[in-house]
Structures are given as C-alpha cells and as structure tokens.
C-alpha cells in the first residue's frame, strides 16, 4: 500500500526520531524542484548509526510498497535514501556542516528582471 507523500514524510520523520537521528530538517521542494517533494536531512553520530537508520527506513519503505535506492558504502559520512517523492540525506555532523544542503536548498532563485542584464 503506497501512502500519500505527506503521511509518508511524517512516518519517516517518526522513524528518524525513534532511531535517535539528530537535527532533523525538512525541506519542502514543491516549488523549488521536480527532483522530489521533500528532502529530509538528519545527522547521526557514527557510520554504524547512519547505516542502521538507512536500513530501517529501507525496510519500512518496502512494507509500504516503495523500493528505495540506498546509496553510501561503508565507511562513509553520508548516506542517501531515495524513496521517490522523498529523499533522505543522513550525515555525520562534520559532513553535514561541510555540504550544508539546508543552505543550498533554501536559496531563493531571483526572478528575471528586465533591467538587470546579468539575469538574462
């Protein structure tokens, strides 16, 4: 049974919280990208915790009719779980600070201004 994107997002946030992920951040991509509807970003204190969280999310997604793509091979500081409309990025704190996806995805793209030639 495939759930609505909203309810699945809430379920994934609950899983992240239950598995002790830290600093869970949700980015709504509806008006920013066709990549996905949401990005979920969270931190884990060790590579072992990253993989445990990703594995648990993968099992739960399969129960809901979604076959996720999990990318990140040990040892790594970043694991991505692609669930279609929702993409989950799991980081160790240092990597999260370095890549700073929250800042990248929160950037507002300026609209074209006919008076500003640099935007054409």
Secondary structure, DSSP 8 states (H G I E B T S, - for coil): ----HHHHHHHHHHHHHHTT-EEEEEEE-TTT-SS-SEEEEEEESSHHHHHHHHHHHHHHHHHTT---EEE--SS-SEEEEE-SSEEEEEEEHHHHHHH-HHHHHH-------TT-GGG-
